[in-house]
Amino acid sequence: MQVRHHLAIIFAKIVQKVLVLITKGRGSALPGLLVEKFDPGILKFFSSQIPNIVLITGTNGKTTTQKALVSVLRGAGKKVLTNSTGSNMKRGLIAHLIMDSDFNGKLNVDYAVLEVEEATMPKVTGDLSPKHIIVTNLFRDQLDAYGEIDRTKTMIHQAISQAPKAIIIKNADDPKLFDILEGLKNENICFGIEKKYQENFKYEGDSLAKAHCIRADQIEVTEDDLSTKFVLSNHESKNFQYIFPAPGIYNVYNAMAAIISAHMFGISHADINKGLQNMEIAFGRGEIITKGDITFKVLLAKNPAGMNLVLELLSMAEEPKLIFLLNDRIADGKDVSWIWDSNFELLNKINPQIIVCSGKRTWDLVLRIKYIYGSLKKMTDDSYMTPNGITIFVVPNQENLIKFLKSKKLKGLYYLVPTYTAMLGFRKLTLGRELDE
């Protein structure tokens, strides 16, 4: 090992341990940033030790797809490295690799399954030399994320061009991905769901999917936990029913990407299904958090597409109680006008018992909801009533949320729909930590 790598890794590990002691947590991406500047070749050094690398990118679904594939591979007895806390930029990837290596920089893993932010893909793909690249979708994100979808698409195309031997596993139903491989010779496999289940997915453009793509059919959403069952067509496991605990039909796409990747690595159908069922739900993606007399089912929504899918999912619940948390920090997007591109009008179909609005941009939420119902009647300093009798509670300070719910003697199951930093704040408020170790 080069002296430069050795010094960089020792230094980074010392910094990581100091940060863990100071923050009483897992550390941060700072060691990765420092090492990246000191030793630009460190990523290639680590990747040369890993037999199989899978990169997962796209606007939505990266974390759930990663969780599913990792669960399957580990369930099959494989040693897997992953950036499970969501540090998906280059410095975060480096930090995770350093953390999982010994002081000599040696890794003992069979696979690395890495979620990679779209703009980071061109910066890391060449050094990582992945076996598989999974592209989930290309939806319009927050306005201040990366601008137009075409710019994000170009980033992913550039990244794939750096890995000509990688097999591309892509969403066939998203027209924006139809020509993502234009001019490239990568082997690719496409996946999607049968057309009758696609009506709630607002992809941009007309579907151009080809018949030979692997498709999910016979999709069932269970009423108790909103998980899914499905079979695959045009695939050798077509008579095999898969069960996936992540809520909603939209998560079938994520399950399929994981199934295809695992199958290509030689994992059996039975082991794949077992791994999917045993998957720990990614934080914020349908996880259950209980605090006192209240149970929260957390459904992250960080852009119009995500919000629309969550709202469609909630329309399957019977008169649910809802909590919306909207923040405008950098990780959420400073411009929250995206909520006006989201189909909150679905609340008329959902017919919730109660709606609670909280977060830094609480009043933006209240205004958006007011436009759905036409007017809101002020009842108290912290509550309003819609014309059809739905109570809207307003809690501008998210840190007061639990105390507020208790003061109103509210109990039972609540569906919590937060943006990213609001989700982290809620987890810290209820669990004492933002992320899982």
C-alpha positions in Angstrom: 0.0 0.0 0.0 1.3 3.4 -0.9 2.5 5.5 2.1 0.1 8.2 1.0 -2.9 5.9 1.4 -1.6 4.6 4.7 -1.2 8.1 6.2 -4.6 9.3 4.9 -6.4 6.3 6.4 -4.7 6.5 9.8 -5.4 10.3 10.0 -9.1 9.8 8.9 -9.7 7.1 11.5 -8.3 9.3 14.2 -10.6 12.1 13.1 -13.6 9.8 13.0 -13.0 8.5 16.5 -12.6 12.1 17.8 -15.9 13.1 16.0 -17.7 10.2 17.5 -16.6 11.1 21.0 -17.5 14.8 20.5 -20.9 14.2 18.8 -21.7 11.0 20.7 -22.7 9.5 17.3 -21.3 7.9 14.2 -19.0 10.7 13.0 -19.5 12.5 9.8 -18.4 12.9 6.2 -15.6 15.3 7.3 -12.9 12.6 7.3 -13.9 11.7 3.8 -13.6 15.3 2.7 -10.1 15.7 4.2 -8.8 12.4 2.7 -10.3 13.3 -0.7 -8.2 16.4 -0.8 -5.0 14.8 0.5 -5.3 11.5 -1.5 -7.4 11.7 -4.7 -6.7 8.1 -5.5 -8.1 6.6 -2.3 -11.5 5.7 -3.8 -9.8 3.6 -6.5 -7.6 2.0 -3.9 -10.6 0.8 -1.9 -12.7 -0.3 -4.9 -9.8 -2.5 -6.2 -10.4 -4.7 -3.1 -14.2 -5.2 -3.6 -15.2 -8.0 -6.0 -18.7 -6.7 -6.7 -19.9 -3.1 -6.5 -23.4 -1.9 -7.2 -24.2 1.8 -7.5 -27.8 3.0 -7.1 -28.9 6.4 -8.3 -32.0 8.3 -9.4 -34.4 10.9 -7.9 -36.5 8.7 -5.7 -36.1 5.1 -4.3 -32.3 4.9 -3.9 -32.4 4.2 -0.1 -35.1 1.6 -0.2 -33.5 -0.2 -3.2 -30.2 -0.2 -1.3 -31.8 -1.6 1.9 -33.6 -4.3 -0.1 -30.5 -5.5 -2.0 -28.3 -5.4 1.1 -30.8 -7.4 3.1 -31.0 -10.1 0.3 -27.2 -10.4 0.0 -26.6 -10.5 3.7 -29.4 -13.0 4.1 -27.6 -15.2 1.6 -24.4 -15.1 3.7 -22.5 -12.4 1.8 -20.3 -9.7 3.4 -21.7 -6.4 2.3 -20.4 -2.9 2.8 -23.0 -0.1 2.4 -23.5 3.6 3.1 -26.6 3.0 5.1 -26.8 6.4 6.8 -27.5 8.1 3.5 -24.1 9.8 3.0 -24.2 9.6 -0.8 -21.8 12.2 -1.9 -18.1 11.4 -2.6 -16.8 12.5 0.8 -19.5 10.3 2.5 -18.6 7.3 0.4 -14.9 7.7 1.2 -15.8 8.1 4.9 -17.8 4.8 4.9 -15.0 2.9 3.2 -12.5 4.2 5.7 -14.7 3.3 8.6 -15.2 -0.3 7.3 -11.5 -0.8 6.6 -8.7 -1.6 9.1 -5.8 0.7 9.9 -4.0 -0.7 6.9 -6.9 0.2 4.7 -7.9 -3.4 4.1 -11.5 -4.4 3.4 -13.0 -7.8 3.9 -16.2 -7.7 1.9 -17.8 -9.5 -1.0 -20.1 -6.7 -2.1 -20.4 -2.9 -1.8 -24.0 -1.6 -2.4 -23.7 2.2 -2.6 -26.5 4.8 -2.9 -25.0 7.7 -4.9 -26.4 11.1 -5.4 -27.0 12.0 -9.1 -24.5 14.8 -9.3 -21.9 12.7 -7.6 -22.1 9.8 -10.1 -19.7 11.3 -12.7 -17.2 12.0 -9.9 -17.0 8.4 -8.6 -18.1 5.9 -11.2 -14.8 5.7 -13.0 -12.9 5.0 -9.8 -15.4 2.5 -8.5 -15.8 0.3 -11.6 -19.2 -1.1 -10.6 -20.6 -4.4 -11.8 -24.2 -3.0 -11.8 -25.6 0.5 -12.0 -29.3 0.8 -10.9 -31.2 3.9 -12.2 -34.5 4.2 -10.4 -36.2 7.1 -12.1 -35.8 10.8 -13.0 -38.5 13.0 -11.5 -38.5 16.7 -11.1 -36.9 17.4 -7.7 -36.8 20.5 -5.5 -36.3 23.5 -7.8 -32.9 24.4 -6.2 -31.5 20.8 -6.3 -30.0 20.4 -9.8 -32.3 22.4 -12.0 -34.0 20.6 -14.9 -34.3 16.9 -15.3 -32.2 16.9 -18.5 -29.2 18.2 -16.5 -29.5 15.3 -14.0 -29.9 12.9 -16.9 -26.7 14.2 -18.5 -24.8 13.6 -15.2 -26.0 9.9 -15.1 -25.2 9.4 -18.7 -21.6 10.7 -18.2 -21.2 8.4 -15.2 -22.3 5.3 -17.1 -19.9 6.2 -19.9 -17.1 5.8 -17.4 -18.1 2.2 -16.6 -18.5 0.4 -20.0 -18.5 -3.0 -18.4 -21.3 -2.2 -15.9 -24.7 -3.8 -16.4 -27.4 -1.1 -16.3 -30.6 -2.0 -14.5 -33.1 0.8 -15.3 -36.8 1.7 -14.8 -38.5 1.0 -18.1 -41.6 3.0 -17.3 -39.8 6.4 -17.0 -39.6 7.9 -20.5 -36.7 10.1 -19.3 -34.6 7.0 -19.0 -35.4 5.5 -22.4 -32.3 6.9 -24.1 -30.1 7.2 -21.0 -27.7 4.8 -22.8 -27.6 6.5 -26.1 -24.2 6.1 -27.8 -23.1 3.6 -25.1 -22.7 -0.1 -25.4 -23.5 -1.2 -21.8 -25.5 -4.4 -21.4 -28.8 -3.3 -19.8 -31.9 -4.9 -18.2 -35.2 -2.9 -17.9 -38.0 -3.4 -15.4 -41.4 -1.9 -14.7 -44.9 -2.7 -13.6 -47.9 -3.7 -15.7 -49.7 -0.8 -17.3 -52.9 -1.2 -15.3 -50.9 -0.3 -12.1 -49.2 2.8 -13.6 -52.0 5.4 -13.5 -50.7 7.1 -10.3 -47.1 7.5 -11.6 -46.8 10.9 -13.3 -43.7 10.3 -15.4 -42.8 13.1 -17.9 -43.5 12.1 -21.5 -45.1 9.1 -23.1 -44.1 5.6 -22.1 -41.7 4.0 -24.5 -41.1 0.8 -22.7 -40.5 -2.4 -24.7 -42.3 -5.7 -24.3 -39.2 -7.7 -23.3 -38.8 -5.8 -20.0 -39.3 -7.6 -16.8 -42.6 -6.5 -15.3 -44.5 -6.9 -12.0 -48.0 -8.2 -12.1 -50.7 -9.4 -9.8 -49.8 -6.6 -7.4 -51.7 -6.5 -4.1 -51.4 -3.9 -1.3 -52.3 -5.3 2.1 -54.7 -3.2 4.1 -53.0 -3.5 7.5 -49.5 -2.2 6.7 -49.8 -1.2 3.0 -47.0 -3.6 2.1 -47.1 -5.4 -1.3 -47.2 -8.8 -3.0 -46.4 -9.3 -6.7 -45.1 -11.7 -9.3 -42.8 -11.1 -12.2 -43.5 -11.7 -15.9 -40.8 -12.2 -18.6 -38.6 -13.6 -15.9 -37.7 -17.1 -14.8 -39.2 -16.5 -11.4 -42.6 -15.5 -13.0 -44.6 -18.0 -10.9 -42.9 -16.9 -7.7 -44.8 -14.5 -5.4 -42.6 -11.9 -3.8 -43.5 -10.1 -0.6 -42.1 -6.6 0.1 -42.6 -4.8 3.4 -42.0 -1.2 2.2 -45.4 0.4 1.8 -47.0 1.2 -1.5 -47.0 0.1 -5.2 -44.3 2.6 -6.0 -41.9 0.5 -3.8 -42.4 -2.5 -6.1 -40.0 -0.7 -8.5 -37.4 -0.6 -5.8 -37.9 -4.3 -5.0 -37.6 -5.3 -8.6 -34.3 -3.5 -9.1 -32.9 -5.4 -6.0 -34.4 -8.7 -7.3 -32.8 -8.4 -10.7 -29.4 -7.4 -9.3 -29.4 -10.2 -6.8 -30.5 -12.7 -9.3 -27.7 -11.8 -11.6 -25.3 -12.4 -8.8 -26.6 -15.9 -8.5 -28.9 -15.5 -5.4 -31.8 -18.0 -5.5 -35.4 -16.9 -5.7 -36.1 -18.3 -2.2 -33.2 -16.4 -0.7 -34.2 -13.2 -2.5 -37.8 -13.4 -1.2 -36.6 -14.2 2.3 -34.2 -11.3 2.2 -36.9 -8.9 1.0 -39.3 -10.0 3.8 -36.6 -9.6 6.4 -35.6 -6.1 5.2 -35.4 -3.5 7.8 -37.5 -0.5 6.6 -35.3 2.4 5.8 -35.6 5.3 8.2 -38.5 7.6 7.0 -39.6 5.2 4.3 -42.5 3.5 6.1 -40.8 2.9 9.5 -42.9 2.7 12.6 -42.1 4.8 15.6 -44.1 4.6 18.8 -44.1 7.4 21.5 -46.4 6.9 24.4 -50.0 6.4 23.1 -49.2 7.4 19.6 -47.8 5.3 16.7 -46.3 7.1 13.8 -45.8 5.6 10.3 -43.2 7.8 8.7 -43.5 8.4 4.9 -40.8 10.7 3.6 -41.8 13.1 0.8 -39.1 15.5 -0.4 -40.4 16.5 -3.9 -43.6 16.6 -5.9 -43.3 13.0 -7.2 -42.7 11.6 -3.7 -45.5 13.6 -2.2 -48.0 12.5 -4.8 -47.1 8.8 -4.3 -47.4 9.2 -0.6 -50.8 10.9 -0.9 -52.0 8.2 -3.3 -50.9 5.5 -0.8 -52.8 7.3 2.0 -55.9 7.2 -0.1 -56.0 3.5 0.6 -56.2 4.1 4.4 -59.5 4.6 6.0 -59.9 8.2 7.3 -56.3 8.5 8.5 -54.8 11.0 10.8 -52.1 13.0 9.1 -49.1 15.1 10.2 -47.2 17.1 7.6 -43.7 18.5 8.4 -42.2 21.0 6.0 -38.7 22.4 6.3 -36.7 24.6 4.0 -33.1 23.7 4.9 -30.6 23.0 2.3 -31.2 19.2 2.3 -34.9 19.9 1.8 -34.6 22.6 -0.8 -34.8 26.2 0.2 -37.6 26.8 -2.4 -40.8 25.1 -1.0 -42.9 26.2 -4.0 -42.8 22.5 -5.0 -45.7 21.8 -2.7 -47.9 23.7 -5.2 -46.8 21.2 -7.9 -47.9 18.4 -5.5 -51.4 17.0 -5.8 -52.6 17.9 -2.3 -56.1 17.9 -3.8 -56.0 14.1 -3.1 -56.8 15.1 0.5 -60.4 15.2 -0.7 -60.1 11.6 -1.6 -58.2 10.7 1.5 -60.8 12.4 3.8 -58.5 12.5 6.9 -59.8 12.7 10.4 -57.2 15.3 11.5 -54.4 17.2 9.8 -51.4 18.5 11.8 -49.1 21.0 10.1 -45.6 21.7 11.5 -42.0 22.5 10.6 -40.2 25.7 9.6 -42.7 26.3 6.8 -45.9 25.5 8.6 -47.8 28.4 7.3 -47.0 27.5 3.7 -48.6 24.1 4.4 -51.7 25.8 5.9 -52.1 28.1 2.9 -51.7 25.1 0.5 -54.4 23.2 2.4 -56.7 26.3 2.5 -56.7 26.4 -1.3 -57.9 22.8 -1.3 -60.9 23.4 0.9 -61.7 27.0 -0.2 -61.5 28.4 3.3 -60.5 27.6 6.9 -62.4 28.7 10.0 -60.2 29.7 12.9 -61.3 27.8 16.0 -58.5 28.5 18.5 -55.0 30.0 18.4 -53.7 26.6 17.1 -56.6 25.1 15.2 -58.8 25.6 12.2 -61.8 23.8 10.7 -62.4 23.0 7.0 -65.9 23.4 5.6 -66.4 19.6 5.7 -65.4 19.4 9.4 -61.7 18.4 9.3 -59.7 19.9 12.2 -56.3 21.4 11.1 -53.8 21.8 14.0 -50.9 24.2 13.6 -47.6 23.6 15.5 -45.0 26.0 14.0 -42.2 24.7 16.3 -41.6 21.0 15.5 -39.9 20.5 18.8 -43.2 21.1 20.5 -45.0 18.5 18.4 -45.1 15.5 20.8 -46.0 17.8 23.7 -48.8 19.3 21.6 -50.3 16.0 20.6 -50.3 14.9 24.3 -51.9 18.2 25.4 -54.7 17.5 22.9 -55.0 13.9 24.2 -54.5 12.6 20.6 -53.8 8.9 20.4 -53.6 6.0 17.9 -51.9 5.8 14.5 -50.7 8.9 12.7 -49.2 9.0 9.2 -46.3 11.4 9.4 -45.2 13.0 6.1 -42.0 15.0 6.5 -39.3 16.5 4.3 -35.8 15.2 4.9 -34.5 17.4 7.7 -37.9 17.4 9.3 -37.7 13.6 9.4 -34.3 13.8 11.0 -35.6 16.2 13.6 -38.6 14.0 14.3 -36.4 10.9 14.8 -34.2 12.9 17.2 -37.2 14.1 19.1 -38.7 10.6 19.4 -35.8 8.2 19.3 -32.9 10.4 20.5 -31.0 10.1 17.3 -31.4 11.3 13.7 -29.9 8.3 11.9 -29.4 4.6 12.6 -25.9 3.4 13.1 
